[in-house]
């Protein structure tokens, strides 16, 4: 009966990470008149809170996944699905307000904040919650000191 719920052993391990659409779903649930940047910040917090609430041993599970090529590759498939869904949710929210590149960059930056917060927390910084770490990252993004790569000038 176990294989009715989990078609493979990998999916047993990956179950906490198979909840694709968490960030996109949270974004779709935000008020329509809320500015996109605030809605994305709230969606990040909501997605991180849901993950932590569902799986208290997430750091241990992720360490196991990172050490196993098969589950790690499957995890990247789930991450790609999540990114695609977030891009669609952002596009629907802003309409024609952003180019395809800006939608993709916005989605990837949003997911990068979650990834950095989770990595920081998993690396041993358990003094702060993942949501507090994400808030700190969001505060830093708009500030000075973050270097955005630029195309070199032609000579």
Order of alpha helices (4+ residues) and beta strands (2+ residues): alpha-alpha-alpha-alpha-alpha-alpha-alpha-alpha
